[in-house]
Amino acid sequence: MNTAAALDREEYVEQAYFFRMFRERMADNLPAQDILQRAHEEVLTTTRLPYAIQFLSAELKHTGLLASGFTRLPHYFTAFQAFVVRQAEEEGQRFAVPTALLVLEREAAYKADGPTRPGLFVYQFEAIARNRLGYSDGLFAMAADPHYDEAWTEYIDIVRRQVGVIDFGDLVYLRSEQYVKDQQRVNPGYESTRPPIFGEKEGKIAKASRGRDPLYLFAALQRQLGYPEVPKAKQREDAGTKFDVMQTKLRELETRLRLAEAELRGSIDLSQFGKPDILKDEDENQ
């Protein structure tokens, strides 16, 4: 269960401003410590952000890491925010701090405008996937976000265990209102073992995107439903980048081969996504 509570709208507005200001001044080659020493004077004093910034400044001075400050303020910054910053500071990562700040800026702006849980989930998931931040730790951090209720926390844990085995389009479609409607057309008495958490529109888009690159699904949700857009890192045209792309494609092919083999063995468990009745019907008809 989540222990922290969601913040007031004005906190998210000021967070978005802080992340943008921090990012823009880093682009002007100002040291992070110098930026933080003055930043608390610029944000709204009726929020808790000035104190949080001062704490970040102190932590950066003592540890040399921004993520340390985020982690030690769990009732203000979320585990996902701390995770994103920590991954940006990880040695050898191609995920830069300015990109991390832009991810957090857009997330805070979305939360300030009244987010939906599906929209927040897809944004955070895409941020992890697009920037290769690591699904296991990333989804664990997502589940701690106070915007999610118990049903969503449970779902995120299921995704964490199934991602890479089950197509992302299926992960969304099988827990949508559209999936329930599709099953009720075949079996009017059908009732899902788990309540849908995605709406009918999300389900339709996910169903149409099954088996395709998840990036196409993310883009369709952004176009059709106004989901927030994850920053796209600039791709470098060098041999190292091309080699990374080839490795990614090979991993995707390996994942699809494992999925096909699992289907042949009948070892994929879709019951956690509300599909046990369908599998039961199929078995009875064989």
C-alpha positions in Angstrom: 0.0 0.0 0.0 1.1 3.6 -0.6 2.1 5.5 2.5 2.5 9.0 1.0 -0.5 11.1 -0.1 -0.9 12.9 -3.4 0.1 16.6 -3.2 -2.0 19.6 -3.8 -2.2 21.0 -7.3 0.0 24.0 -6.5 2.8 21.7 -5.4 2.8 20.0 -8.8 2.7 23.4 -10.6 5.7 24.6 -8.7 7.5 21.2 -9.2 7.1 21.5 -13.0 8.5 25.0 -12.9 11.4 23.9 -10.7 12.3 21.0 -13.0 12.1 23.2 -16.1 14.2 26.0 -14.5 16.8 23.5 -13.3 17.0 21.9 -16.7 17.3 25.2 -18.6 20.1 26.6 -16.3 22.0 23.3 -16.6 21.9 23.9 -20.3 23.6 27.2 -19.7 26.4 25.3 -18.0 25.6 26.5 -14.5 26.7 24.0 -11.8 23.8 22.1 -10.2 24.9 23.2 -6.7 24.8 26.9 -7.7 21.3 26.5 -9.2 19.9 24.8 -6.1 21.4 27.4 -3.7 19.1 30.1 -5.2 16.2 28.1 -6.6 14.3 27.9 -3.3 13.9 31.7 -3.4 12.0 31.6 -6.8 9.3 29.0 -6.1 6.0 29.7 -4.3 6.6 30.0 -0.5 3.1 28.6 0.4 4.3 25.2 -0.9 6.7 22.8 0.7 9.0 22.9 -2.4 11.4 25.6 -1.0 12.3 23.3 1.9 12.6 20.3 -0.4 15.0 22.3 -2.7 17.1 23.3 0.3 17.3 19.7 1.4 18.3 18.7 -2.1 21.0 21.3 -2.1 22.4 20.0 1.2 22.3 16.4 0.0 24.1 17.3 -3.2 26.8 19.1 -1.3 27.4 16.1 1.1 26.9 13.1 -1.2 27.4 14.6 -4.7 24.1 13.0 -5.8 20.6 14.5 -6.5 18.9 11.2 -6.1 19.9 10.9 -2.5 17.8 13.9 -1.6 14.8 12.6 -3.6 15.0 9.3 -1.8 15.2 10.8 1.6 12.0 12.9 1.1 9.5 10.0 0.4 6.6 12.0 1.6 7.2 14.8 -0.9 9.0 13.2 -3.9 7.7 9.9 -5.2 9.8 6.7 -5.5 9.4 7.1 -9.3 10.9 10.6 -9.2 13.8 9.3 -7.2 14.2 6.3 -9.5 14.4 8.5 -12.6 17.0 10.8 -11.1 19.0 7.9 -9.8 19.1 6.2 -13.2 20.3 9.5 -14.8 23.1 9.7 -12.3 24.1 6.0 -12.8 27.6 5.8 -14.3 27.6 4.6 -17.9 23.9 5.4 -18.5 23.0 7.3 -21.7 20.0 8.7 -19.9 21.2 12.3 -19.0 20.1 14.4 -16.1 18.5 17.1 -18.3 16.3 14.4 -20.0 15.4 13.1 -16.5 14.3 16.6 -15.4 12.2 16.9 -18.6 10.5 13.6 -17.8 9.7 14.8 -14.3 8.6 18.2 -15.5 6.0 16.7 -17.8 4.9 14.3 -15.2 4.4 17.1 -12.7 2.5 19.2 -15.2 0.2 16.3 -16.0 -0.5 15.7 -12.3 -1.3 19.4 -11.9 -3.9 19.2 -14.7 -5.9 16.3 -13.1 -4.3 13.1 -14.3 -6.1 9.8 -15.0 -4.5 6.7 -13.6 -4.3 5.0 -17.1 -2.6 8.1 -18.5 -0.1 8.3 -15.6 0.6 4.6 -15.9 1.3 4.7 -19.6 3.4 7.9 -19.3 5.6 6.4 -16.5 5.8 3.0 -18.3 6.8 4.6 -21.6 9.5 6.7 -19.8 11.0 3.5 -18.5 10.7 1.6 -21.8 11.9 4.4 -24.1 14.9 5.2 -22.0 15.8 1.6 -21.0 15.7 2.4 -17.3 14.9 -1.2 -16.1 11.4 -2.6 -15.8 11.8 -4.4 -12.5 13.0 -1.5 -10.3 11.0 1.1 -12.4 7.7 -0.7 -12.0 8.3 -1.3 -8.4 8.8 2.5 -8.0 5.7 3.3 -10.0 3.6 1.1 -7.8 4.4 3.3 -4.8 2.9 6.4 -6.4 0.0 7.7 -4.2 -2.1 8.4 -7.3 -2.7 4.6 -7.7 -5.2 2.8 -5.7 -5.0 -0.8 -4.5 -6.3 -2.3 -7.8 -3.7 -0.4 -9.8 -0.9 -1.2 -7.4 -1.7 -4.9 -7.8 -1.9 -4.5 -11.6 1.5 -2.8 -11.8 3.0 -5.7 -9.8 1.5 -8.2 -12.3 2.9 -6.2 -15.2 6.3 -6.2 -13.5 6.3 -10.0 -13.5 4.8 -10.4 -17.0 6.4 -7.7 -19.0 8.6 -9.1 -21.8 6.5 -12.3 -21.8 3.1 -10.9 -22.7 2.7 -8.2 -25.3 2.1 -4.8 -23.8 -1.0 -4.3 -26.0 -2.5 -7.4 -24.3 -1.5 -6.2 -20.9 -3.7 -3.2 -21.5 -6.5 -4.8 -23.6 -7.1 -7.7 -21.2 -7.8 -5.3 -18.3 -10.0 -2.9 -20.3 -13.8 -2.4 -20.5 -13.5 -3.2 -24.2 -12.3 -6.7 -23.5 -15.2 -7.3 -21.2 -17.6 -6.1 -23.9 -16.0 -8.3 -26.5 -16.4 -11.4 -24.3 -20.0 -10.6 -23.4 -20.8 -10.5 -27.2 -19.7 -14.2 -27.3 -20.9 -15.1 -23.8 -23.6 -12.8 -22.4 -23.1 -14.2 -18.9 -19.3 -13.4 -18.9 -18.0 -11.7 -15.8 -14.3 -10.7 -15.4 -12.5 -12.2 -12.5 -10.8 -8.8 -12.1 -12.4 -5.4 -12.6 -11.3 -3.5 -15.7 -9.0 -0.6 -15.0 -8.6 0.8 -18.5 -11.6 2.3 -20.3 -13.3 1.2 -23.5 -11.2 3.7 -25.7 -7.9 2.5 -24.3 -9.0 -1.1 -24.9 -9.9 -0.4 -28.5 -6.6 1.2 -29.2 -4.7 -1.5 -27.4 -6.6 -4.2 -29.3 -5.7 -2.6 -32.6 -2.0 -2.4 -31.5 -1.5 -6.0 -30.4 1.6 -7.6 -31.7 3.1 -4.2 -32.8 5.9 -2.1 -31.4 4.6 -0.6 -28.1 5.9 2.8 -29.2 3.0 2.8 -31.7 0.5 2.2 -28.9 2.0 5.0 -26.8 1.8 7.4 -29.7 -1.8 6.4 -30.5 -2.9 7.0 -26.9 -1.2 10.4 -27.0 -3.0 11.4 -30.2 -6.4 10.0 -29.4 -6.7 10.5 -25.7 -4.4 13.3 -24.9 -1.9 11.3 -22.9 1.3 13.1 -22.0 4.2 12.7 -24.4 7.4 11.2 -23.1 10.5 13.2 -24.1 12.4 11.5 -26.9 16.2 11.4 -26.5 18.2 12.6 -29.5 19.6 9.6 -31.3 23.3 9.7 -32.2 24.2 8.4 -35.7 27.3 6.5 -34.7 28.4 2.9 -34.7 27.7 2.4 -31.0 24.1 3.6 -31.4 23.5 1.4 -34.4 24.9 -1.6 -32.5 22.6 -0.9 -29.6 19.6 -0.7 -31.9 20.6 -4.1 -33.4 20.9 -5.6 -29.9 17.4 -4.2 -29.0 15.9 -5.8 -32.1 17.6 -9.1 -31.3 16.2 -9.0 -27.7 12.7 -8.3 -29.1 13.0 -11.3 -31.5 14.2 -13.5 -28.6 11.2 -12.4 -26.5 8.8 -13.2 -29.3 10.4 -16.6 -29.7 10.1 -17.4 -26.0 6.5 -16.3 -26.1 5.7 -18.5 -29.1 7.4 -21.5 -27.4 5.5 -20.8 -24.2 2.2 -20.7 -26.2 3.0 -24.1 -27.7 3.7 -25.5 -24.3 0.6 -23.8 -22.9 2.6 -22.3 -20.1 1.5 -18.7 -20.3 -0.8 -17.7 -17.4 -3.3 -15.1 -18.6 -5.7 -15.7 -15.8 -4.2 -12.8 -13.9 -5.5 -10.5 -16.6 -9.1 -11.7 -16.5 -9.0 -14.3 -19.2 -9.5 -17.6 -17.4 -13.0 -18.1 -18.8 -11.9 -17.8 -22.4 -9.1 -20.3 -21.9 -11.6 -22.7 -20.2 -14.0 -22.4 -23.1 -11.2 -23.0 -25.6 -10.2 -26.2 -23.7 -13.7 -27.5 -23.6 -14.2 -27.0 -27.4 -11.0 -28.9 -28.3 
